[in-house]
Amino acid sequence: MLWRRARTPWWVWVLAIIGMKSLWVRRQEAVDPGFRAKQERFREKVNEAFAVWRDDHPTE
């Protein structure tokens, strides 16, 4: 099994994935001029959905 043989710590993989994601986002912003606006619309939808969920699940 690969994960048993590899001596790379888990946090190295996490940092690599975060770095690849940030490079992908920068590339998309360079290629697609409307990408940042699409990202913002998606974030707004996620925030609205979370607000609805939060209202349905009070912490007290």
FIKOL-886483 format. One line per 2 residues: number of its first residue (from 1); their letters; for each residue y, z negated, x of N, C-alpha, C. Coordinates in steps of 0.02 Angstrom, whole numbers, plus 50000, padded with zeros to 5 digits. Atoms other than C-alpha are relative to their C-alpha. Example, Ala and Ser with C-alpha at 12.3 -4.5 7.8 and 13.67 -1.06 7.14 Angstrom:
% residues 2
1> as> 49941/50000/50045/49775/49610/50615/50060/50000/50045 | 49941/50003/49958/49947/49643/50684/50055/49963/49961 .
//
This chain:
% residues 60
1> ml> 49941/50000/50042/50000/50000/50000/50062/50000/50044 | 49940/49992/49959/50170/50049/50067/50039/49935/50006 .
3> wr> 49959/50060/49997/50258/49888/50021/49968/49943/50040 | 50032/50051/49959/50128/49784/50114/50006/50018/50075 .
5> ra> 49996/49979/49931/50138/49886/50274/50071/49999/50027 | 49931/49995/49977/50326/49905/50281/50027/49932/50022 .
7> rt> 49971/50062/49975/50417/49773/50382/50074/49996/49983 | 49929/49999/50018/50586/49816/50306/50013/49947/49947 .
9> pw> 49985/50051/50050/50663/49669/50213/50025/50032/49935 | 49981/49973/50066/50699/49692/50027/50074/50014/49996 .
11> wv> 49928/49991/50006/50887/49675/50051/50024/50064/50035 | 49983/49936/49968/50890/49828/50166/49992/50056/49950 .
13> wv> 50011/49949/50052/50817/49932/50025/50056/49998/49948 | 49946/50008/50050/50947/49862/49903/50064/50030/50027 .
15> la> 49939/49972/49971/51090/49905/50021/49996/50076/50005 | 50008/49927/49995/51020/50080/50048/50009/50033/49932 .
17> ii> 49993/49971/50068/51008/50112/49861/50073/49998/49978 | 49930/50005/50018/51186/50050/49834/50041/50052/50037 .
19> gm> 49964/49950/49960/51248/50161/49975/49988/50071/49975 | 50016/49933/50025/51158/50314/49907/50036/50012/49934 .
21> ks> 49966/49993/50065/51231/50281/49734/50074/50013/50011 | 49928/49990/49988/51408/50268/49803/50014/50069/50028 .
23> lw> 49991/49932/49974/51386/50430/49900/49993/50052/49944 | 50011/49954/50056/51321/50516/49742/50063/50001/49956 .
25> vr> 49940/50003/50042/51473/50455/49644/50057/50037/50033 | 49946/49965/49965/51593/50518/49777/49990/50075/49998 .
27> rq> 50014/49929/50004/51506/50686/49777/50015/50028/49931 | 49987/49977/50068/51514/50699/49588/50075/50004/49986 .
29> ea> 49927/49998/50009/51700/50657/49591/50030/50061/50034 | 49974/49942/49964/51728/50796/49718/49981/50065/49964 .
31> vd> 50025/49939/50031/51625/50925/49621/50028/50008/49929 | 49981/49997/50070/51672/50882/49441/50066/49963/49990 .
33> pg> 49936/50034/50007/51857/50848/49409/50003/49951/49941 | 49999/50045/50057/51819/50763/49242/49950/49944/50004 .
35> fr> 50053/50051/49993/51685/50648/49311/50027/49929/49992 | 49972/50068/50005/51798/50496/49326/50017/49982/49928 .
37> ak> 49986/50012/50071/51854/50515/49145/49935/49987/49961 | 50065/50011/50033/51671/50529/49091/49975/49929/50016 .
39> qe> 50021/50067/49980/51633/50370/49189/50037/49946/49960 | 49960/50049/50037/51776/50277/49104/49979/49997/49927 .
41> rf> 50023/49999/50070/51720/50333/48930/49934/49964/49993 | 50065/50033/50002/51543/50275/48969/50008/49924/50007 .
43> re> 49988/50072/49990/51606/50106/49032/50028/49968/49937 | 49971/50026/50062/51709/50084/48873/49946/49991/49947 .
45> kv> 50054/50005/50049/51556/50119/48765/49954/49941/50016 | 50043/50056/49980/51451/49995/48865/50035/49934/49986 .
47> ne> 49963/50062/50013/51587/49863/48854/50004/49984/49926 | 49999/50011/50072/51602/49887/48665/49932/49976/49975 .
49> af> 50067/50020/50021/51414/49875/48643/49985/49928/50023 | 50011/50068/49976/51409/49717/48750/50040/49950/49959 .
51> av> 49959/50045/50041/51552/49641/48649/49966/49987/49933 | 50035/50009/50063/51453/49671/48489/49939/49954/50010 .
53> wr> 50058/50042/49986/51297/49595/48567/50021/49927/50011 | 49976/50068/49984/51396/49446/48632/50022/49964/49936 .
55> dd> 49979/50031/50063/51470/49415/48459/49939/49979/49958 | 50061/50016/50038/51294/49416/48385/49959/49944/50033 .
57> hp> 50039/50051/49963/51227/49295/48519/50047/49949/50031 | 49954/50050/49972/51346/49148/48538/49964/49953/50049 .
59> te> 50031/50043/49948/51316/49033/48687/49996/49928/49977 | 50000/50070/50023/51350/48873/48590/49951/49989/49944 .
//
